[in-house]
């Protein structure tokens, strides 16, 4: 099962980033990233911005949030 909180956490760790870095490279505000982590309900567009900012495919980003990844 996909978990956005896990996906963001793994992405930050794998890319040696913090929330502010992710915000800057994705164009999504730090506040919005925190809200997404808490609500667990990002839009497809938001997930595309996050993965694009990280320089990875959306599929890879989703993989970060899967169990056992």
HUCOR-V122264 format. One record per residue. N is the residue number from 0. PSI is psi in whole degrees, 0 to 359 (NA if undefined). Layout:
# HUCOR-V122264
n:psi
N:PSI
N:PSI
This chain:
# HUCOR-V122264
n:psi
0:137
1:138
2:113
3:324
4:316
5:316
6:314
7:316
8:315
9:318
10:315
11:315
12:314
13:330
14:8
15:51
16:164
17:179
18:318
19:319
20:313
21:321
22:314
23:314
24:338
25:342
26:14
27:132
28:152
29:322
30:317
31:320
32:317
33:318
34:320
35:316
36:324
37:322
38:329
39:23
40:67
41:156
42:164
43:319
44:318
45:317
46:325
47:321
48:318
49:311
50:320
51:318
52:327
53:348
54:29
55:164
56:160
57:321
58:319
59:319
60:316
61:321
62:325
63:329
64:3
65:154
66:137
67:4
68:NA
